[in-house]
Amino acid sequence: MASIVATMVGIFLAVFLLFVNPAQAVTIALVVLVGMVGILSFFRHTIFFRSDQVRMGWTSDRPQFQMEVGYANLAIGVMALATAVFSWGMTAAAVSFFTYGLYLLGALAVHIRDIRMDRALKKKKMPSIVNTAIFVVFLFLFGAVALMQG
């Protein structure tokens, strides 16, 4: 839930600023949508992995896969924050947006495959699929804006 709230706040602030100060909009989107959401997703997949399993509708006594996913999110999130803090530029910001977007596009493909294989999952997974798809579109949008600013 925290990552959804962070996503909504980040999208709202970044879109609001996009027409006033595009560079600042990119930085806010980078920090919130990639940095904060990536780090929050790390906690969800690693520390709170049992509730994450419930959310996804499956259980496992061996959550190593979730740990890998969590650490991937952490790496992407930390690099996004480093890009903003150390002013590595708009090209590095674009790489962060596109990396996270492609990563989540892969996750989206897995979830779509799941509901195609088991139609009973459609009602449960469809909100997550729609939210992820919207998030990916915004990541790619801000990646493109970052490239135009760079």
Secondary structure, DSSP 8 states (H G I E B T S, - for coil): -HHHHHHHHHHHHHHHHHTT-HHHHHHHHIIIIIIIHHHHHHHHHHTTHHHHHHHHT---S-THHHHHHHHHHHHHHHHHHHHHHTT--HHHHHHHHHHHHHHHHHHHHHHHHHHHH-GGGHHHHHHHHHHHHHHHHHHHHHHHHHHHH-
